[in-house]
């Protein structure tokens, strides 16, 4: 070890006695300092402009556009300039012969030089650390463990780059050639992860060899045993290659012997690397404050209860819009979408099956036909497979999987079937939005469905109520069962069915929905509804304007009445019949989703009626949504809401408040929650004055200047009605680092320190060392 340290010290002396090492450090310090201060300056400017800040530490350091992400993208430029002379200089000057003739082994030479680069890399990390320490002063509740984890990832990356550069410098006596060769290896290691991914027995090797994203895991606050071993193994591999190279030159070994040594080292590293990717052997540590890289506690609880083997089978339609996400070349990246779950249940198995079938969605089918005009199905298959460079024989007709899954009911789309050993099944889908893939809430809901019977929602039909099977504007298909829609109930753990009140309500139905009946119910139907209520079933009753006479008999037993007329309010640019309701303080306690429905964030309710409460029954009554209110009666012509009894045409006429006609002034209740205890169960009922707020038309509509939260209202309502079972609550603690202490007046001083003082100090250190050496 003493000799290794001695060689490392001598190599460091060479570096720091020459201007190149100091120049690299100075440029690195200036570049990183300017980048870091740029982030601080941006937050200071946002604070001055009155913007709210959050997650400052993560936003500053993490992600591809964070401070460490930018350093990671540029750091490869520095290392070849240092490593190119480590051994090529010895070969070029002939000093390698002196090393060979001295009592120094090849291993000591290589390890000594590699140790010197590790020390130099530590100096680079030290510069970043000194810059990052400023965060303790500048950022409230600074998440320093996240920063340290990122620095560890960058240091391991530097050491790996150094090992590669050391090996390349052993291949030639020309330093420039060594530098270019090092850049070439960096390029190959960056690209190898996407090479040969369609070959099953090769894809795992090339994917593991890729250096892309390895340090990004650390930068995002996650220490993974696989990534740590990757850096250690790749560094050890290139250090070993360098030792073998010197050994071959020194001993004049035959080429086949040299090849055997290199191949043997590669196979050993590949084997250890493969073992390191086995989920059951992986270890993780999430250093972030909110444990952002880890499943939330609710998800962990669900996964911990899954017993036995779980198989996720992905069915990929080559004719589908998202087929590329499941093709062989994308399998490894697709597996990464379930890494968080496999950490807690390593025996999850992933399978992929491929089929072809014409898309069922009209717009997708039209697009497919346009792109394959004049071609038969078989010809289209051949054309697409040729374009994607995949084997046509992989793909089977959809009907071949009919015994496994009804692909037609899944619209012949990309779909996953999750199945347990005892045959329980749930599904995950890709959605027609920008994110496409399920998030943690949808994934965990699918796993939870394997453990327990989640709520069955019954939508009443037979009297013109809102249906769930068509796509017209007033329908509830988006809310209930539209499979490509992320927020549909069936994608968040619920099951959906339709039922009629002409027969007793099915005992399996947990939540009953009656939305805007157009004709009156018979006595038998009202009795069946009351029987459902008496047994403790949860319920939604949504009225609408002109439906009060039909709907009032359904809520009479609760002491509730849908008032005649409809609510109106002043909405700039929109009709007065559009109500922008907000949640009450009491209502926000029912479900966390309701917390965001206040101030400028509202639930849009076109044509809603007011809910009045007479003699209370055995329930607790909680107003959830209310219309706009007015504090000064003199302002009624410009703000506020009231129950309008006269005006019905809000295009040509203007409604005016007239208390003499019995019109009630807001805020008026538009959503009312009822609760009571029935045995050990709490019965929950939601009464709404508007049925349009969850319709296809309203959920898809955007209005300028109005921040509609109808999705939040729907999600929170069913979360509350399901006794908080689903949708899965995947909230994390609030980030406390939401304030910057640096003032704008301090930025000039910081720029001087980082751009001039630090570089000047390093330049002075270099001059002192150089003058001292020259004097000697």
N, C-alpha and C positions, 0 to 999 in steps of 0.2 A: 504493500500500500504506500509506503514511503516514496518509492520510485514513481508511482502514479502521481502522487501529489507534487513531486519534484518536477515532473514533466509538465503537469498542468500549470504550475507556477511559472515555469520558463516560457510556456506558450502564452500565458497572460501577459508576461513582461514584453514579449514580442509585439503583442497586440497593442498594448497601451504605450509602448515606446514609439509606435508608428501613428501617423495622423488618421489612418483609415478607421480604426476602432472609435476614436474620439469623434470623428466626423459623423459616424453612424449614430452614436449616442446623442450628439447635439441635434442632428436632424430629427431623430426619433423623439427627443424631448420636446422640440419646438412643435412638431406635427401633432403629437398627442396632447400637448398643453393647449394648443390652439383649438383642437377639437373639443376637449373637455370644457374649456371656458366658453366655447360656443353654445354648449348645452345650458350652462349656468346663465349666460346672457339671455338666452331664449326664454327661460323661466322667469327671469327678472322682468323682461319686457311683458310677458303675459300677466304677471302680477300687477305691473303698473297699469295695464289695460283693463284690469278688473276680472280677468278670467280665473275660474277655479282650477286648482292644480290637484292632481292625485297620482299616486304610485310614482313619485318622482325618481326614486332610486332605480326601479325597474325600467322606467322609460329612458333614463339617462344611460344606463349601462347595458341593459339586456336587448335581445332581439337583433335582427340583421342591420337595423339602422341605429342601434345604440352605440355608445362610445367603444365598448369592447368589441362589438361586431365590426366596426370600422377598422379598429386596430388589427383584428384577426384577418381582415381582407387585405391588409397592406404589409403585414409583418414578413410575409414570404419574400418581399423585395430586399430586406436587409441581410438575411442570413447567408445567402450565397456569396455576398461580398466578403464575408468573414471566413467562411469555410473553404473557399476556393483555394486558399494557400496553405491549409493545414498540412497536407501531405504532398501536394503537387510542387510546393516550394522546395521541399526536401529532395524530391526527385530531380527537379530542375537544377538545383545548386550542387547536387551530389552529396549533400550532408546526410542523406539516408544511409550511405555506406558507413559513415561514422557511427550512426545509431546501430547498424547491424553488427559492427565490430565491437560495440560496447556490451557490457553484461546486462542488456535490457531486452526483455522478451517482446514479441509482437503485441501480445495482449497489453502489456504495460504501456507501450507506445500509443496504441489506439485509445485505451481507456484514459490515459493522461490527457491526450488531446481532446477527447470527448468531454472529460471533466472540466477542462478549461472553457469549453463552449457552454457547458451547463452553468458555470459561474458567470460568464458573460450574459447569458440569458437571464440569470437572476438579477443582474444589474438593470437590465431592461425592465423587468417586472418591478424592481424597486422604484424606478422612475414612475411607473404607472401607479404604484402603491402610494407614493408621496403625493401624487396629484389627487388620487382618490380620497386620501385622508381629509382633504378639504371639505368633503361631504359632511363630516361631523359638525363642522361650523356652519355650512351653508344650508343643509337640509334637515328639516324636522324629522325626528324618529328615523334616522338614517339606517337603512337595512344593510348593515355592513357584512353579515354572513353571505349575502348574495354577491357582494363585490369580491370577497375573498375567494369564493367558488369560481367566479369568472377569471380571476387572476391565476388560480391553479390551472384552469383549462388552457389559458394562454401560455403558461410556463411549460406545460407538457407538450404543447404544440411546438414551441421554440426548440425544445430538446429533441423532438422527433425530426424537425427540419434540420437541426444540427447533425444528427446521426446520418441523415441522407446526404447532406453536404460533405461530411467527412468521408463517406464511402466514395462519392464521385471524385473527390480530390485525390483519392488513391489510384484512380484509373488513368491519370494523365499527368504529365509534367507541365502542362500549360494551364495556368490558373484561369484564364478566360474560358477555355474549353470546359474546365471543371464547373465554373459558374453556370455556363449555358446548360451543361448536363444536369446540374441540380435543378434549374428551372424546369427542365424537361420532365424530370421525375416528379416534381411537384404537380405538374400538369397531368401526368398520367394518374397519379394517386387521386387527383381531384376528379378525374373523368371515369376511372375504372368502375365506379359504382353503378354506372348506367350501361356498362358493356356486358354483352352476353346474358342479359337478364331473362331472355326467353329460353335459356337452356337450364333445365332444372338442377342438374348436379353441379353447375358452374355458378349459378346466380348468387348463392349464399357466400361463396368464396370471394367473388369480385365485389359484392356489396359490402362485405366485412372489410376488405382491403381499402375501401374508399375513405379518404381522410376528411371529406366534406361533412360538415355538421358535427364532427366529433367534439371540437372545442365549443361549438355553439350550445351543446347540451349543458356544459359547465357555465357558460355565459348566461344561460337562462335559469341558473340556480340549481341544477340537478347534478349530483355526482353519481354516476352509474359505473358499476364494476366492469361492465363490458368496455366502456370508453377508456377507463383507466388502464385496463389490460391492453387495449389496442395501442395506446401510446407507448406503454412499456415494451410490448412485444415488437412493434415495428422499429422502435429505437434499438432494441436488442438485436433484431434481425440485421439491420444495416451496420451496426457495430461489429457483429459477427462476420458479415460479408467483408468488412474492411480488414479484420484480423486474418481471414482466409486469404484475402488478396496479398497481404504482406507475407504471409506464410508461404504462399505459392511462389512469390518472387524470390524469397530468401532460400527456399529449398528447391527451386526450379521444378516444382511438381508438374506431372503430366496434366493435360487439360481435363481428362476424364476424372481425375482425382479432385481437381478444383471444382468441377461441375457437381460431383457427388457431395462435396462438402456444402456447397451453396444450396443444392436441392434438399439435402437433409435438413439444414437449418430452416428452409422455407416450409417444409412439411411439418416439422415440429411446431413452428409458430402457427401454421394453418390449423393444426389439430387443437392446440390450446385455444386459439381464437374461436374455433367452432364450439368447443366446450363452453367457452365464456358466453356464448349466445343462447345457451339453454336456459329458458325462463326460470326454471326452478333453482338454478345456481346463481342467478343475478341478484345483486344487492344494490340498494339505492339509498340516497340521502337527499332529501329536498331541503335546501337551505333557505328558501324564501319565507318571508313572514306569513304569507297566506297559504303556504304549501301549494302554490299554483301548479306545480308539476305532478301533483299527487291527487288521487281521487278524494272527493269530499268525504266527510265522515258518514253521511247517509249512504253514499255509494259503497264505501268500504263495508258498511254493515250488511248491505244486500249481498255483496260478493262473498262475504264470510259465511253466509248461510247456505250458499250453493254447495251441495255435496255431490260427489261423483264427477264423472267426466262430462264436460259441456262441449258441444261441437257447433261451430259456426260455419254453415255452408253458404257460400256466395254463388248466386246464379247470375251469370253475365250474358246478356243478349248482345251479340255482335252487331245487331241492327239498332241497338239502343243508343241514346245520346251520351251515356256515361260509361260505355263499354271499356274505354281506355283505362279506367281506374281499376279494372279487375283482370286485365290481360296479364299473361305471364311476366312481361317485363316490368309490371307495376306491383307485383305481389309483395315484394319486400317493403316498399313504401306503404302499401295498404295495410300490411301487418302492423306497422308502426302506429296506426290509428287506434290499436287496441293494446298498446304497451302498458298503459296505466292499469288496465284490468288484468293483464297477464302477470303483473307484479304481485297481485294479491291472489290470483288463481292461475298458477303456471300451467295447469293441465288443460287449459282451453285449447281446443284443436281448431285449426282453420283449414277449410277445404274450399276448392274452387271448381265449379262446373260451368260448362259453356254450352250455349244453345243459340238457335236463331229462330226468330218469329217476327212477323210484321208488327210494328208498334200499334197500340190500340188508341192512344190519344190522337185525336184528329190532326192537330197542328204538327205533331211529330211525324205522323204517317205521311202527311202532305209533303213535309220537308224531305222525308226518305224517298218518296216517289219522284220528287223533283230531281234529286241527286242521282237517282238510278233509273231515269226515264228510259223505257223501252227494254229493260232487262227483266228477266225472270228472277224468281227468288234465288234459284241456284246460281244464276249468273251474278246476281248482286252479292251473294255470299263469296263467290270466287274473287270478284273484284275487290271487295273490302279486305278479305284475308290477304290478298296479294299486296294491297296498299299497306296494311299493318305488319306485313311480313310474319304472319302466323300460319300454322298448319290448318288447312281447311278441315281436316279430319277430326280436329278437336271439337267441333261444333255439331251438336245433335239437334234435331227438330224439338221444339218445346214439348210436343206430345210425349216424347220419350221420358219426360220427368213427371208425368201426370200422377204417378203413384207416390211421388215425393212431395210435390207442391203444385198448387193451382196457379201457374204462371199467368194465365189469362186474367184471373181476378187481380193480379198484381200489375196489370196493364202491360205485360211483357217488358218489364223494366228490370233494372239492376236491383236485386233484392237479396237480403240475407235471412236465412232461417237458423234460429238458435234452438238447439234441441238438447235435452238432458237424456241420461241413460234410461230413465223410466218413460220416455216418450212425450214429455211436455214440450210444447213448441211456442215460440213467439217470433216476431219478424222485425227486421230493421230495414229501412228504405233510404233511398237517395231522394232529396227534395228539390223542387224547382225554385231554388233561391240561390243567392250568391255563395253561401257556405256549402251547399249541396249535401254534405255528410252529416249524420246525426251528431249532436253534441252529447255531453255527459248525461244530461237529463233524459234524453230519449234512449240512450244506450242502457242506462241503469233501469229505466222503466221496463225495457224489454227483458232484462235479467230478472227483475222483481216479479214479472208475470209468471216466471217459471216456479216461483216459490209460493205464491198465494193467489187466491181469486181476487183480482182487482175489480173495481166497480163496473157494473153493467149499467149503461145509461139507456133508458127507454124513451124514445120520442113518440108522443101520442099522435095518432093520425085518425082520420075518419070525419073530421069536421073542418077541413080546409086549413089545418095547422101547417106550420112551416115544416117541409119535408127535408129529408137528408140524402135523397138519391138523385136529385137533378142539380143542374148547374145554373138555374135561373137566378135572378138577382135576389129574390126574397128567400131563397132556400138556405138551409143550414148545412149544406154538404161540406163546405170548407171547414166549418167548426167541428163537424162530427166525423166524417169518414173519407175525406179526400186524401188519398194516400200520398200524392206528391207534395202535400201541404204540411210543413213542419209542425204547425201548432194544432193540427187536427187531433181530436181526442184519441183516435185509434193509434196515433203515433206517440202518445204519451201515457200509455198504460191502460187506457179505458177500452172497454168493448161497447159496441153500439148496436141497438136493435130498434125496430119500430113495433108499436103495439096499439091496441084499441081498448077503450074503456068499456066497450060492450061486454067484455068478459073480465073476470077478476085479474088484477095485475099480477104478472108472473112473479113468484117469490124470489127469483134470481135477480130481479131488477132492483138495483140499489138507489138509483137516482131517476126520477121521472121528470120529463120536460113537456110542458104544455105551452106552446107558443102561438098566440093569436088564433084562437078558434073563431071561425066565421059563422058557425051556426050553433044553436043551443044544444046542450047535452041533455039526455033523458035522465029521469030520476035514477034508473038503474046504473047509468054511467057515473053519475055523481056519487052514488052509493059505493061503487067500486073504487072511485078515487078516495073517498073518505075512509074506506077500509085500508087502503094503502097508507094513508096518513096515520090512521090509528095504530097500525103495526110498527110505526116509527120510520117509515121510508122517507128519504130526503127528496126534495121537490123544488122544481123551478116553474113558476107561472109567470108568463110574459104577456101582457096585454098590448093594445095598440089603440090609436084613436079610432073612434066609431065602433069599437068592439066592447065597450064597457058593459052593455046590457047582457052580452053573452058571457063575459068573463067574471062579472061580479058574483054570480052564484057559486063560483069555485072558491072564492076567498071570503065569502060571507062568514063562515064558521070561525075565521081568525079575527073578526071584528074589523076587517079591512074593506075599503071600497075604492074602486077606480073612479075618480071624479069625472063628471061630464066635461065636455070641451077638450082643450089640450093646452099644454104649457107653451108659452112663447117667451122669447128673450131677444135682446138686441145683439145681433152678430154682424159686424161690419163686413159687407160684401156678400152676405148670405141671407136667406129668408129667415123670418122670425120664428118659423116652426122648427128650426134646427136648434136643439138644446145641447149645450156643452156642459155636462154635469161633472162635478168633482166629488171626491170621496169625503166623508165626514171623519172627524177624529175617532169616533167610536168604530166606524166602518173599517178604518185602516188597521185596527187591531185584529180583525178577523183573518186576514191573509196578507202576507208580506207583499204580494203583487199589488195590493191596493195602495200601498204607501206612495207609489209614483203618480197616483191620480189626484193631483192637487196643483194649485196655482195655475200655471199655463198648460199643464198636461190634463187633458179632459177625456171623458167618454162622450162621443157624439151620439145623440139619440134623436133622429128625425121623427117628428110627429109623435112625441111621447105624451102620455097622460099622467096626471098627478095621482099619488097614492095617499089616501087619507085614512087615519086610524081613529076608529070610534071606541067602543068599549073593548078593553083588552081582554084577551082570553088567558089561557094558562101558559102562554109563550112569553119569552123575552123578546122585545122589539128593538131592532137596531137600524136606524137609517144608515144606508150605505152610500147612496149617491143623492145629491141635491142639485137643483138648478141654480142659476145665478141669483144673487141677492142684491138689494140696494139699501144703503144705510140712510140716504137722504131722499125723501119722497119727491123732492124737487127735481131729482135727476132721473125720474122714471121714464122720461122721453128719450134717454140715451143709454141707460144701463138698467140692469135688473130683469126679473122675470115675473110672470104672473099666470094664472090659469084663465085663458081666454075662452069666453063663452059665446062670442058673437061672430068674429071674423073666421072664415074658413078658407078664403082665397088669399094666400099670402104673396101672390105675384102682383096682382093689380090693386089689392087693398092693403092698408096699413092698420095694424091692430093698435088700439089705444086702451090703456087701463081704465076701467070703469067700475069702481067698487059698488056703485049703486045697482049694478046688474048682478052682484054676487061674485064678482071676480076676486080671487084670492092672490095676494102678493107673495112673491118668493122670499126665501128659498123654499122650493117645493120638493118633496121627496119623490125621486124617480126609481129608487131601488131600496127595498126594505128586507132586512134579514130577520128571521124568526128562529128561535131555539127553545128547546125544552128537553127535560130528561125523561126518557122512557126506559125504566130499568137502569142498566149500566150504560146505555147508549144515549148520546146526545143527538136528538133529531134536529136537522138543519133544513130550513126552507128559505128560498130567495124569491121575492116578489118584484117584478119589473114592470114599469109603466110603458115600456117600449120593446117590441120584438125585433125591430130592424137593426138594433145595435150590434147583433151577432150574425147578421145575414151575409151572404156572399158579397152582395153589392157594397155594404157598409164596411166590411173587413178589407175589401180591396180598394176602397176609395181614398183618395188623398185630397185634402183641401189646403190651399195656401193659407198660411198663418195660423192653422189649427194643428196642435200636436195631439193627435188622437191616441188614446191608450186603450182602445177596445180589445186588443189582444190581451193586455194585462188584466183587464176586467174579466174576460172569459176564462183565462187561465186561473186567476185567483178565485173566481166563483166555483169552478169545479175542484180546485185544490181544497177549498173550504168544505164543499159538499162531500168530498171523498174522505173526510176526517184527516186531511193533510197527508194522504198516502201518495197521490199522484196529481199533477206532474211532480217529479222528484225535485226536492229543494236542494239545489247545488250552489247555494250562496256561500261565499267565503268571507272571512273577516274584512272589514274595511281597512284599506291601507292607511296607516297613520302618517306616512311621509307625504303630506299634502301642503307643505308650506316651505318657501325658500326665504332664508334670512339675509342673503346678500342684497345690498341696495345698488341702485344704478350708479351712484357716485363711487362705488368701490370697483366697478368693472375696469376702469382705466388703470388703477393700481394693479389689479390681477393680470391684466394683459401685459403690463410692463414686467411683472415677476415671471410669468410663464414664457413670454416671447423673448425677453432680453436678459433678465437677471440669471435664471437657471442656465441658459446656454453660455452666458459670459463666465459663470463660475466654472463650468466644465472646460471652457477654453483656457481659462487661467490655470486650472489644474494640469491640463495638457502641457502648457508652456513651461510650468514649473518642473514637471517631470522631464520634459525634453531638454531644458537648460541644465538640469542637474545631471542628466545622463551625458550631455555634451561636455560638461565640465569635467566629468570623470574620464 
